[in-house]
């Protein structure tokens, strides 16, 4: 029995999967890899954390440069210090005024909860990239594809193992403070911060726009941009 079958009986998230293809285990995992912002404080075994980092390092990178670097934060004092640095992000959320609608209110509530409780997450995985490619003239633009692919691999791997995780960029509100806490050298940049733990709610399907709303064949067609994402996950 697979990890995804053991951990919940929630919908697989494949209701709108294209017909004509039989979804495999990987696709079922992707279809239910929701953002988990509420985590239990139970410890996560080192072996599982290393499995997540392994998955991150299987990602593609420009010319196989493997620019990713991972900081695994477990220490309570370190997490508390990062939480303190994120207070600026919390104040920014609080300054936004009235939410536009229920969805906006939900996003703010969940983001704020995660920021103020970041020290309670069992693991904070900081995905970074070394600014070293190309060797003769490093270009920052090469960092982000490496960070993004590695981060997505981590999220999918976490779901497959029954772990909750979510991609965040909360550090941008006070990045230098987070860098100082982590002791990062000047040539290493933070890409994403991924809290990891056992989820405090059931997994469920991600909700996304229909494929026909986002796919253009051969060239851009149509005059508008869809703005109404169906769900904040």
Beta strands, then each sheet from edge to edge (+ up, - down):
strand 1: 68-73
strand 2: 123-130
strand 3: 163-168
strand 4: 188-198
sheet 1: 1+ 2- 4+ 3-
end
